[in-house]
């Protein structure tokens, strides 16, 4: 089975990450879906943005959590792009798959973020094509326990061994595991398949690595350049 291709923050190799331009470029380039990041604005609504503050993409010091949605919508990012709301992206990308990553919100706001994601997804009737992922095990558990949405557990190679080996998965019961690419080999895939998990790997741009992971049988490859990732798989 050929893995699905998801655009990492859209086609972020070609357009400003997490913007409508990046998401629409991913669709044009043949992606099966996109991965994106959400944060809670001051008014309790969700915006699609990776960083905690606006420094890197807008050259401004404000924190996303300290501004309302309407204020954030007026922020000009590199290239004149804007910060979209989650509902806007879900609606524009129908029927593509969308992996919504919840950035670790801290225990005070975890429930609010999960409720907001569920509300946004329900608003545009996108539940059948959304998967919610997080590095935060508490967030994954909350999504699993309080919503009907599918979940993915993110982990990376710099975490402690129990986390980078996904030892929490049997307790959290996510629908999918989302490992960093360097953690994926035959032994890991065998173990994860025995557990019944889908395996969606990030962030994969090197053609040889794309082909290696495709041969291992991963379910999805998350790439900054969806067109190039698909072309690499066609050379397998």
TORTI-691787 format. One line per 10 residues: their letters; for each residue x, y, z of C-alpha. Coordinates in nm, 2 decimals. Example, Ala and Ser with C-alpha at 12.3 -4.5 7.8 and 13.67 -1.06 7.14 Angstrom:
2
as> 1.23,-0.45,0.78  1.37,-0.11,0.71
end
This chain:
236
xxxxxxxxxx> 0.00,0.00,0.00  0.14,0.34,-0.10  0.15,0.58,0.20  -0.07,0.89,0.21  0.11,1.22,0.18  0.03,1.50,0.42  0.17,1.85,0.37  0.36,1.96,0.69  0.20,2.29,0.78  0.08,2.28,0.42
xxxxxxxxxx> 0.33,2.28,0.14  0.56,2.48,0.36  0.86,2.43,0.13  0.69,2.66,-0.12  0.46,2.90,0.09  0.46,3.05,0.44  0.37,2.77,0.68  0.02,2.73,0.83  -0.13,2.98,0.59  -0.41,2.94,0.33
xxxxxxxxxx> -0.14,2.98,0.06  0.05,2.68,0.20  -0.26,2.46,0.24  -0.40,2.54,-0.11  -0.05,2.47,-0.26  -0.05,2.13,-0.09  -0.39,2.05,-0.24  -0.27,2.17,-0.58  0.04,1.95,-0.55  -0.16,1.64,-0.49
xxxxxxxxxx> -0.14,1.60,-0.11  -0.40,1.37,0.05  -0.42,1.61,0.34  -0.23,1.85,0.56  -0.08,1.87,0.90  -0.13,2.20,1.09  -0.09,2.35,1.44  -0.35,2.53,1.65  -0.33,2.77,1.94  -0.60,2.93,2.15
xxxxxxxxxx> -0.65,3.30,2.11  -0.75,3.53,2.40  -1.12,3.51,2.30  -1.12,3.13,2.32  -1.12,3.07,1.94  -0.86,2.87,1.75  -0.60,3.01,1.51  -0.37,2.80,1.29  -0.02,2.89,1.41  0.28,2.70,1.53
xxxxxxxxxx> 0.48,2.93,1.76  0.39,3.07,2.09  0.46,3.42,1.98  0.47,3.62,1.65  0.85,3.69,1.64  0.96,3.44,1.38  0.69,3.49,1.12  0.58,3.85,1.18  0.86,4.02,1.36  0.64,4.11,1.65
xxxxxxxxxx> 0.68,4.02,2.02  0.31,3.95,2.11  0.21,3.61,2.23  -0.08,3.45,2.04  -0.27,3.38,2.36  -0.27,3.75,2.44  -0.45,3.86,2.13  -0.81,3.81,2.01  -0.89,3.63,1.69  -0.97,3.95,1.50
xxxxxxxxxx> -0.64,4.11,1.61  -0.45,3.80,1.49  -0.63,3.81,1.16  -0.49,4.15,1.10  -0.13,4.05,1.16  0.08,4.05,0.84  0.31,3.75,0.81  0.60,3.72,0.57  0.49,3.75,0.21  0.18,3.94,0.32
xxxxxxxxxx> 0.00,3.62,0.44  -0.24,3.61,0.73  -0.32,3.38,1.02  -0.63,3.17,0.94  -0.88,3.02,1.18  -0.92,2.65,1.20  -1.27,2.65,1.06  -1.16,2.84,0.76  -0.89,2.59,0.68  -1.12,2.29,0.73
xxxxxxxxxx> -1.38,2.43,0.51  -1.14,2.53,0.23  -0.97,2.19,0.22  -1.28,1.97,0.21  -1.25,1.67,0.14  -0.88,1.65,0.22  -0.76,1.49,0.55  -0.65,1.73,0.82  -0.41,1.64,1.11  -0.47,1.90,1.38
xxxxxxxxxx> -0.18,1.92,1.61  -0.26,2.08,1.95  0.06,2.25,2.08  0.12,2.16,2.45  -0.12,2.41,2.62  -0.04,2.34,2.99  -0.29,2.19,3.23  -0.48,2.51,3.29  -0.60,2.54,2.93  -0.59,2.18,2.80
xxxxxxxxxx> -0.97,2.13,2.83  -1.05,2.46,2.67  -0.83,2.38,2.37  -0.98,2.04,2.33  -1.33,2.17,2.35  -1.25,2.44,2.10  -1.10,2.19,1.85  -1.41,1.97,1.88  -1.64,2.27,1.84  -1.46,2.39,1.53
xxxxxxxxxx> -1.46,2.05,1.37  -1.83,2.00,1.44  -1.91,2.34,1.30  -1.79,2.24,0.96  -1.89,1.87,0.99  -1.53,1.76,0.93  -1.50,1.49,1.20  -1.47,1.21,0.95  -1.15,1.36,0.80  -0.98,1.50,1.11
xxxxxxxxxx> -0.72,1.34,1.33  -0.61,1.53,1.64  -0.25,1.48,1.76  -0.02,1.61,2.03  0.31,1.55,2.21  0.11,1.61,2.53  -0.02,1.28,2.65  -0.28,1.45,2.87  -0.42,1.62,2.56  -0.44,1.29,2.37
xxxxxxxxxx> -0.62,1.14,2.66  -0.86,1.43,2.68  -0.95,1.41,2.31  -1.00,1.04,2.34  -1.22,1.06,2.65  -1.43,1.37,2.57  -1.47,1.37,2.19  -1.54,1.12,1.91  -1.23,1.25,1.72  -0.95,1.02,1.62
xxxxxxxxxx> -0.62,1.08,1.80  -0.25,1.06,1.73  0.04,1.05,1.98  0.34,1.25,1.87  0.69,1.16,1.99  1.06,1.24,1.89  1.41,1.10,1.94  1.52,1.35,2.20  1.25,1.24,2.45  1.32,1.00,2.73
xxxxxxxxxx> 1.31,0.63,2.63  0.95,0.56,2.76  0.82,0.85,2.55  1.03,0.80,2.23  0.92,0.43,2.24  0.55,0.52,2.28  0.52,0.31,2.60  0.22,0.52,2.69  0.02,0.41,2.39  -0.15,0.11,2.54
xxxxxxxxxx> -0.29,0.34,2.82  -0.38,0.63,2.59  -0.52,0.41,2.31  -0.46,0.66,2.03  -0.57,0.57,1.68  -0.23,0.65,1.54  0.13,0.69,1.64  0.33,0.99,1.49  0.70,0.92,1.54  0.99,1.13,1.42
xxxxxxxxxx> 1.13,0.96,1.11  1.46,0.85,1.28  1.26,0.63,1.52  1.10,0.42,1.25  1.26,0.08,1.16  1.15,-0.28,1.11  1.14,-0.37,1.47  0.94,-0.05,1.57  0.69,-0.11,1.28  0.64,-0.47,1.39
xxxxxxxxxx> 0.56,-0.36,1.75  0.33,-0.08,1.65  0.14,-0.30,1.40  0.09,-0.56,1.67  -0.06,-0.28,1.88  -0.31,-0.20,1.60  -0.19,0.15,1.54  -0.17,0.35,1.21  0.18,0.50,1.17  0.22,0.85,1.04
xxxxxxxxxx> 0.58,0.98,1.02  0.72,1.33,1.03  0.89,1.54,0.88  1.02,1.36,0.57  1.17,1.55,0.27  1.48,1.34,0.17  1.37,1.12,-0.13  1.57,0.82,0.00  1.41,0.85,0.34  1.06,0.87,0.18
xxxxxxxxxx> 1.13,0.55,-0.01  1.27,0.37,0.30  0.96,0.46,0.50  0.73,0.36,0.21  0.90,0.02,0.20  0.85,-0.02,0.57  0.47,0.02,0.52  0.40,0.34,0.71  0.04,0.48,0.66  0.13,0.84,0.59
xxxxxxxxxx> 0.44,1.05,0.53  0.42,1.41,0.65  0.64,1.63,0.42  0.71,2.00,0.36  0.70,1.92,-0.01  0.41,1.69,-0.09  0.47,1.68,-0.47  0.83,1.58,-0.42  0.75,1.32,-0.16  0.49,1.16,-0.40
xxxxxx> 0.74,1.17,-0.69  1.00,0.99,-0.47  0.76,0.71,-0.38  0.68,0.66,-0.75  1.05,0.58,-0.80  1.03,0.29,-0.54
end
